[in-house]
């Protein structure tokens, strides 16, 4: 479980950086969001993982619809 904890810290930092530099609705940001959700799921933090997974899916839907503002 320690490896997932370490991954979580790196992914949270990456997500913060991506959001600041690229915005919430950018493919790189959404990929990092998915990775973080997976790490949280592996730590059995399902509610938090589900919240991020939903946010990520909504981001992809916005991209598909051309609504990235």
C-alpha positions in Angstrom: 0.0 0.0 0.0 3.0 2.3 0.5 3.7 2.5 -3.2 0.1 3.7 -3.9 0.5 6.3 -1.2 3.7 7.5 -2.8 2.0 7.5 -6.2 -0.9 9.4 -4.8 1.4 12.2 -3.6 3.1 12.5 -7.0 -0.2 12.4 -8.9 -1.8 15.0 -6.6 1.1 17.3 -7.3 0.9 16.6 -11.0 -2.8 17.2 -11.1 -2.4 20.6 -9.3 0.3 21.6 -11.8 -1.7 20.4 -14.8 -4.8 22.3 -13.6 -2.8 25.4 -13.1 -0.9 25.3 -16.4 -3.3 23.5 -18.8 -6.7 23.9 -17.2 -9.3 21.4 -15.9 -10.4 20.3 -19.3 -7.2 19.2 -21.0 -6.4 15.6 -22.0 -3.1 15.6 -19.9 -5.0 16.9 -16.9 -7.7 14.2 -17.3 -5.2 11.4 -17.7 -3.5 12.4 -14.4 -7.0 12.6 -12.8 -7.6 9.0 -13.9 -4.3 7.9 -12.6 -5.0 9.5 -9.2 -8.5 7.9 -9.1 -6.9 4.5 -9.8 -4.4 5.0 -7.0 -7.1 6.0 -4.6 -9.2 3.0 -5.6 -6.2 0.7 -4.9 -6.1 2.2 -1.4 -9.8 1.4 -1.0 -10.7 5.1 -0.9 -13.6 4.5 -3.3 -15.7 7.6 -2.6 -12.8 9.9 -3.4 -11.8 7.8 -6.4 -15.4 7.8 -7.8 -15.6 11.6 -7.4 -12.5 12.0 -9.5 -13.5 9.5 -12.0 -16.8 11.3 -12.5 -15.0 14.6 -12.9 -12.7 13.1 -15.4 -15.6 11.6 -17.4 -17.4 14.9 -17.5 -14.2 16.5 -18.8 -14.0 14.1 -21.7 -17.6 14.7 -22.5 -16.9 18.4 -22.6 -14.0 17.9 -24.9 -16.1 15.6 -27.2 -18.8 18.3 -27.3 -16.3 21.0 -28.1 -17.0 22.8 -24.9 -13.6 23.4 -23.3 -14.1 26.9 -21.9 
